Amino acid sequence: MAKKTHVKVRLVPEAKPDSAFYYYVKKPSGGEKAKIKLKARKYNPVTRKHEVFIEKKLPPHSK
């Protein structure tokens, strides 16, 4: 089976990381860009403004 080329990460608002709203994005799993934390300016419907979203780890899940 082939290795995955992307990994799923969660973007949360920088100002309020415990906010109810977040984005899921794909990030490369290897190479130079894999080592850099994502930071993007996206729309937050809770505050109705554009804000800076930063990468956080996915929450743990149970089976």
C-alpha positions in Angstrom: 0.0 0.0 0.0 1.3 3.5 -0.9 2.1 6.1 1.7 -0.2 9.1 2.1 0.9 12.3 0.5 -1.3 14.5 2.6 -2.4 14.6 6.3 -5.6 16.2 7.7 -5.1 19.1 10.1 -7.5 21.4 12.0 -7.3 25.2 11.8 -8.6 27.0 14.9 -8.9 30.8 15.5 -5.6 32.2 17.0 -7.4 34.6 19.3 -9.8 32.0 20.7 -8.6 28.4 20.2 -11.5 26.8 22.1 -14.1 28.3 19.7 -16.8 26.1 18.3 -15.9 26.9 14.7 -12.8 25.5 12.9 -11.7 24.4 9.4 -10.2 21.1 8.3 -7.5 21.3 5.6 -5.0 18.9 3.9 -1.3 19.5 4.4 1.6 17.7 2.7 3.0 14.9 4.8 6.5 15.1 3.5 9.0 17.6 2.3 9.7 21.2 3.3 6.1 22.3 3.7 5.3 19.5 6.1 7.5 21.1 8.8 5.9 24.5 8.7 2.8 25.2 10.8 -0.1 26.4 8.7 -1.4 29.9 9.3 -4.3 31.2 7.2 -6.6 34.2 7.2 -10.2 32.8 7.0 -13.7 33.9 7.8 -15.1 33.1 11.2 -19.0 33.1 11.2 -19.1 33.2 15.0 -17.5 36.7 15.1 -18.5 37.6 11.5 -15.0 38.7 10.7 -11.9 37.5 8.9 -9.4 36.2 11.5 -6.0 34.3 11.5 -6.5 30.6 11.9 -3.5 28.4 13.1 -2.9 24.7 12.9 -3.7 22.5 15.9 -3.6 18.7 16.3 -6.7 16.7 15.7 -8.7 15.9 18.8 -8.4 12.3 20.1 -11.1 9.9 19.0 -12.5 6.7 20.5 -13.4 3.5 18.6 
